[in-house]
Amino acid sequence: MRDYVVAWWNLENLFDEEGAEALGRRPEKVARAIGKGVVGWTPALRDRKIAQLATVVAGMNDGAGPDLLGVCEVENRFVVDRLRDRVNAALPAPRRYEVVHADTDDARGIDVAFLYDADLFRVPEPRDEAVFFHVVMRRNATREIVQVTFETLAGGRRLVVLGNHWPSRSGGRLESAGYRAIAGETLGYFHQRAMEVLGADTAVLAMGDFNDEPFDASLVQHALSTRQAVKVRKARTHLLWNLMWPVAGEPEGTFYFDNEPNVLDQILVNRNLVGEDAPLHVVPGSAQVHRHPAMVDTGAYPRPLPFGGMGKPVDEDGYSDHFPVITVLHETG
């Protein structure tokens, strides 16, 4: 028996250095899209941000680091690898983290990636049958939903993880809601499809920055998520249990806009991860917002301290404009 600490974090524009296109690490179309935003973003600033992020990641799981971490707003594999290496340097006992990086079609070049402990999980071969990108239809390029099949080494149990970074609220929450409705439908469809292809007993976990809250239509009506674990277990349809509903009732959030807290970062699980009789299940009450003390603003609003950059003022003592979220899975036998 063992527990697995699973986390998600929006890293707030973790971009490679200015001029990375000359080094073969930034496509020209992305360089054109981000334009002057990356001007002044030096290797020193990039690495300082990575060091700041790494202290928070290494502090998860009582200072042992997460077993599985999903991240978004990363530009390329290069910065993810540097983050992995810096996290290991910050840990008292380095881990054998491996990376799954999804080079999506987002117009600004920001991607989704996973770090996982290869002593605990494996991604079955061939990789192209275990890692998928699911397109979220939109008139301009946006992030795909990234699906990865993991297997636990201890019990050989399959866990399908769907990493999400849904279309933003740019232009207005209501005006952009249709895009997130499409993303919700896409997530709901591929949750169902994973169980059809891999088996009805397949455990599915979805996590991400959904740019909507647990009660919004994109998550409730389109992704088919609910606050009730018992409904997920008993339903004939493919429901997801949104673990962040209790957090949505608190006065703090994972992201602040105009000093209003929002719970945009969430973790959802399907019926095969619900209930202590399930061989791999979520530990009830384990879902939480991870507020590393150093990254909490000490002012009137307990928001996360952003690092900035990409046209915004830089605070080298900052981290990200989102807090991470965490839950724990338990494997029996």
C-alpha positions as CSV (number, residue, x, y, z in Angstrom):
1,M,0.0,0.0,0.0
2,R,1.2,3.5,-0.7
3,D,0.0,7.1,-1.2
4,Y,0.7,9.2,-4.3
5,V,0.8,13.0,-4.0
6,V,-0.6,14.5,-7.2
7,A,-0.4,18.2,-8.0
8,W,-1.2,20.8,-10.6
9,W,0.3,24.3,-11.1
10,N,-0.1,27.1,-13.6
11,L,3.5,28.5,-13.7
12,E,2.6,31.9,-15.2
13,N,4.4,32.4,-18.4
14,L,7.5,30.2,-17.9
15,F,9.1,31.4,-21.1
16,D,12.6,30.7,-22.5
17,E,15.0,33.5,-22.9
18,E,14.8,36.4,-25.4
19,G,16.4,35.1,-28.6
20,A,15.5,31.5,-28.0
21,E,14.5,31.2,-31.6
22,A,18.1,31.6,-32.7
23,L,18.9,28.7,-30.5
24,G,16.3,26.5,-32.1
25,R,14.0,26.5,-29.1
26,R,11.3,28.9,-30.3
27,P,9.4,28.6,-33.6
28,E,9.4,31.8,-35.6
29,K,5.6,32.0,-35.5
30,V,5.7,32.0,-31.7
31,A,8.4,34.7,-31.7
32,R,6.1,36.8,-33.9
33,A,3.1,36.2,-31.7
34,I,4.8,37.1,-28.4
35,G,6.6,40.1,-30.0
36,K,8.2,42.5,-27.6
37,G,6.8,40.8,-24.6
38,V,9.9,38.7,-24.3
39,V,12.3,41.6,-24.6
40,G,14.6,41.8,-21.6
41,W,13.7,38.3,-20.5
42,T,17.3,37.2,-19.9
43,P,18.7,33.7,-19.0
44,A,19.3,35.0,-15.5
45,L,15.6,36.1,-15.1
46,R,14.4,32.8,-16.5
47,D,16.6,30.8,-14.2
48,R,15.7,33.0,-11.2
49,K,12.0,32.3,-11.9
50,I,12.7,28.6,-12.2
51,A,14.5,28.6,-8.9
52,Q,11.6,30.3,-7.2
53,L,9.1,27.8,-8.7
54,A,11.3,24.9,-7.7
55,T,11.3,25.9,-4.0
56,V,7.5,25.6,-3.9
57,V,7.4,22.3,-5.8
58,A,10.1,20.8,-3.6
59,G,8.2,21.9,-0.6
60,M,5.1,19.8,-1.5
61,N,4.6,16.4,0.1
62,D,6.2,17.5,3.4
63,G,9.4,18.5,1.6
64,A,9.7,15.3,-0.6
65,G,8.2,16.8,-3.7
66,P,5.1,15.6,-5.6
67,D,4.9,12.1,-7.1
68,L,3.1,13.4,-10.2
69,L,2.9,17.1,-11.2
70,G,1.0,18.7,-14.0
71,V,2.0,22.2,-15.1
72,C,0.9,24.7,-17.7
73,E,2.1,28.0,-19.2
74,V,5.5,26.5,-20.0
75,E,7.0,27.4,-23.4
76,N,9.1,24.3,-24.2
77,R,10.8,21.2,-23.0
78,F,13.9,23.1,-22.3
79,V,12.4,25.1,-19.4
80,V,10.6,22.0,-18.1
81,D,13.8,20.1,-17.9
82,R,15.5,23.0,-16.1
83,L,12.6,23.1,-13.6
84,R,12.9,19.3,-13.0
85,D,16.7,19.6,-12.4
86,R,16.2,22.6,-10.1
87,V,13.5,20.7,-8.1
88,N,15.9,17.8,-7.6
89,A,18.6,20.1,-6.5
90,A,16.3,21.5,-3.8
91,L,15.2,18.1,-2.5
92,P,17.1,16.4,0.3
93,A,16.7,13.1,-1.7
94,P,16.6,13.6,-5.5
95,R,14.0,11.8,-7.4
96,R,14.1,10.2,-10.8
97,Y,11.6,12.6,-12.4
98,E,10.8,12.1,-16.0
99,V,8.9,14.5,-18.3
100,V,6.0,14.3,-20.7
101,H,5.8,17.5,-22.6
102,A,3.0,18.4,-25.0
103,D,4.0,20.9,-27.7
104,T,0.5,22.2,-28.4
105,D,-0.7,24.6,-31.1
106,D,-1.3,27.5,-28.7
107,A,-0.7,30.8,-30.5
108,R,1.6,32.1,-27.8
109,G,3.5,28.8,-27.6
110,I,2.5,27.9,-24.0
111,D,2.2,24.2,-23.3
112,V,1.1,21.5,-20.8
113,A,3.6,19.1,-19.3
114,F,3.9,16.5,-16.6
115,L,6.7,15.5,-14.2
116,Y,6.4,12.1,-12.7
117,D,8.6,9.9,-10.5
118,A,9.8,7.0,-12.7
119,D,10.3,4.9,-9.6
120,L,6.6,5.1,-9.0
121,F,5.0,5.4,-12.4
122,R,5.7,4.5,-16.0
123,V,4.2,5.5,-19.3
124,P,3.7,2.3,-21.3
125,E,5.4,1.9,-24.7
126,P,4.8,2.7,-27.5
127,R,4.4,6.3,-26.3
128,D,2.2,7.3,-29.2
129,E,-0.5,4.9,-27.8
130,A,-0.2,6.4,-24.3
131,V,0.1,10.1,-24.9
132,F,-2.6,12.0,-26.9
133,F,-3.5,15.6,-27.7
134,H,-7.2,16.4,-27.9
135,V,-7.9,19.5,-30.0
136,V,-10.3,22.1,-28.4
137,M,-11.9,23.7,-31.5
138,R,-11.6,27.5,-31.7
139,R,-11.2,30.0,-34.5
140,N,-7.6,30.8,-33.3
141,A,-5.1,28.4,-31.9
142,T,-5.5,27.3,-28.3
143,R,-4.1,24.6,-26.0
144,E,-5.1,21.0,-26.5
145,I,-6.2,18.7,-23.7
146,V,-3.3,16.4,-23.0
147,Q,-4.0,12.8,-22.1
148,V,-1.3,10.5,-20.7
149,T,-1.7,6.9,-19.5
150,F,0.4,6.1,-16.5
151,E,0.8,2.8,-14.7
152,T,1.8,2.4,-11.1
153,L,4.9,0.2,-10.6
154,A,3.7,-1.0,-7.3
155,G,0.4,-2.5,-8.4
156,G,0.4,-2.2,-12.2
157,R,-2.8,-0.1,-12.1
158,R,-3.6,2.2,-14.9
159,L,-4.3,5.9,-14.3
160,V,-5.4,8.1,-17.2
161,V,-4.5,11.7,-16.6
162,L,-6.0,14.6,-18.6
163,G,-4.1,17.9,-18.3
164,N,-6.2,21.0,-19.1
165,H,-5.5,24.7,-19.7
166,W,-8.8,25.9,-21.0
167,P,-9.3,29.1,-23.1
168,S,-9.0,32.3,-21.0
169,R,-11.6,34.9,-20.1
170,S,-10.0,37.5,-22.3
171,G,-12.6,39.7,-23.9
172,G,-15.0,39.0,-21.0
173,R,-16.1,35.9,-19.0
174,L,-19.5,35.6,-20.7
175,E,-18.2,36.5,-24.1
176,S,-15.6,33.8,-24.0
177,A,-17.7,31.2,-22.2
178,G,-18.5,29.3,-25.4
179,Y,-14.9,28.3,-25.8
180,R,-14.7,26.8,-22.4
181,A,-18.0,25.0,-23.0
182,I,-16.3,23.4,-26.0
183,A,-13.4,22.4,-23.8
184,G,-15.7,20.9,-21.3
185,E,-17.4,18.8,-24.0
186,T,-14.0,17.7,-25.2
187,L,-12.9,16.6,-21.7
188,G,-16.2,14.8,-21.1
189,Y,-16.0,13.0,-24.4
190,F,-12.5,11.7,-23.9
191,H,-13.2,10.7,-20.4
192,Q,-15.9,8.5,-21.7
193,R,-13.8,7.4,-24.6
194,A,-10.9,6.3,-22.4
195,M,-13.3,4.0,-20.5
196,E,-14.7,2.6,-23.7
197,V,-11.3,1.8,-25.1
198,L,-9.3,0.9,-22.0
199,G,-12.1,-0.7,-20.0
200,A,-14.9,0.4,-17.7
201,D,-12.7,0.0,-14.7
202,T,-10.2,2.6,-15.9
203,A,-9.3,5.3,-13.4
204,V,-9.4,8.8,-14.9
205,L,-8.1,12.0,-13.3
206,A,-8.5,15.4,-14.9
207,M,-6.6,18.5,-13.6
208,G,-5.8,21.9,-14.8
209,D,-6.4,25.6,-15.0
210,F,-10.0,25.6,-16.3
211,N,-10.4,29.3,-16.3
212,D,-13.9,28.7,-14.9
213,E,-15.0,27.8,-11.4
214,P,-16.5,24.5,-10.2
215,F,-20.0,25.8,-10.4
216,D,-19.7,27.2,-14.0
217,A,-21.6,25.5,-16.8
218,S,-18.5,24.4,-18.7
219,L,-17.6,22.1,-15.8
220,V,-21.1,21.1,-14.5
221,Q,-23.1,20.8,-17.7
222,H,-20.4,20.1,-20.3
223,A,-17.6,18.2,-18.5
224,L,-20.3,16.6,-16.3
225,S,-18.6,17.3,-13.0
226,T,-20.4,17.4,-9.7
227,R,-19.7,18.1,-6.0
228,Q,-21.3,14.7,-4.9
229,A,-19.0,11.7,-4.7
230,V,-22.0,9.4,-4.2
231,K,-23.6,10.6,-7.4
232,V,-20.4,9.9,-9.4
233,R,-20.3,6.3,-8.0
234,K,-23.9,5.5,-8.7
235,A,-24.4,7.4,-12.0
236,R,-24.8,5.5,-15.3
237,T,-23.4,8.4,-17.2
238,H,-19.7,9.4,-17.1
239,L,-19.6,11.9,-14.2
240,L,-16.6,13.4,-12.6
241,W,-16.2,14.3,-8.9
242,N,-14.8,17.8,-8.6
243,L,-12.6,17.7,-5.5
244,M,-12.3,21.5,-5.3
245,W,-16.0,22.3,-4.4
246,P,-15.1,22.7,-0.7
247,V,-12.4,25.2,-1.6
248,A,-14.9,27.2,-3.7
249,G,-16.8,27.9,-0.5
250,E,-13.8,29.5,1.2
251,P,-12.8,33.2,1.1
252,E,-9.5,32.5,-0.7
253,G,-8.9,31.1,-4.2
254,T,-6.2,29.8,-6.5
255,F,-6.2,33.0,-8.6
256,Y,-7.1,36.6,-7.9
257,F,-8.6,39.0,-10.5
258,D,-9.2,42.5,-9.3
259,N,-8.6,41.2,-5.8
260,E,-11.5,38.7,-6.2
261,P,-10.6,35.1,-5.4
262,N,-11.4,32.5,-8.1
263,V,-11.0,28.7,-7.9
264,L,-9.8,28.2,-11.5
265,D,-7.4,25.3,-10.7
266,Q,-9.1,22.1,-10.0
267,I,-8.7,18.3,-9.8
268,L,-11.5,15.9,-10.9
269,V,-11.8,12.1,-10.7
270,N,-14.1,9.5,-12.1
271,R,-16.0,6.8,-10.3
272,N,-13.1,4.4,-10.4
273,L,-11.1,6.7,-8.1
274,V,-14.0,7.2,-5.6
275,G,-14.5,5.0,-2.5
276,E,-12.1,3.3,-0.2
277,D,-12.9,-0.1,-1.8
278,A,-11.4,1.0,-5.1
279,P,-7.8,-0.4,-5.5
280,L,-6.6,3.1,-6.5
281,H,-8.7,5.9,-4.9
282,V,-8.6,9.5,-3.9
283,V,-8.1,10.1,-0.2
284,P,-11.3,12.0,1.0
285,G,-10.5,15.5,2.1
286,S,-7.0,15.5,0.7
287,A,-7.6,18.1,-2.0
288,Q,-6.3,21.5,-1.1
289,V,-4.7,24.7,-2.4
290,H,-1.0,24.6,-1.7
291,R,-0.1,28.0,-0.2
292,H,3.6,28.0,0.3
293,P,4.1,30.7,2.9
294,A,6.7,32.6,0.9
295,M,4.4,33.0,-2.1
296,V,1.4,34.5,-0.2
297,D,1.0,38.2,-0.4
298,T,1.1,39.6,3.2
299,G,-1.1,42.6,2.2
300,A,-4.9,42.8,2.6
301,Y,-5.5,40.1,0.0
302,P,-3.8,36.6,0.4
303,R,-3.2,36.3,-3.3
304,P,-0.2,34.5,-4.8
305,L,2.9,36.6,-5.5
306,P,3.6,36.7,-9.3
307,F,7.0,36.8,-10.8
308,G,5.8,38.8,-13.7
309,G,7.6,39.3,-17.0
310,M,6.2,39.1,-20.5
311,G,5.5,42.8,-20.5
312,K,4.6,42.9,-16.8
313,P,6.8,44.3,-13.9
314,V,9.2,41.6,-12.6
315,D,9.4,40.8,-9.0
316,E,12.4,38.4,-8.6
317,D,11.0,37.3,-5.2
318,G,7.7,36.3,-6.8
319,Y,6.6,32.9,-8.1
320,S,3.4,32.6,-10.1
321,D,0.0,34.3,-10.3
322,H,-1.7,30.9,-9.4
323,F,-1.4,28.7,-6.3
324,P,-0.9,25.0,-6.9
325,V,-3.6,22.5,-6.0
326,I,-2.9,19.0,-4.6
327,T,-4.6,15.8,-3.8
328,V,-3.6,12.3,-2.6
329,L,-4.3,8.9,-4.2
330,H,-4.1,5.7,-2.2
331,E,-3.2,2.3,-3.7
332,T,-4.2,-0.8,-1.8
333,G,-2.6,-4.2,-1.9
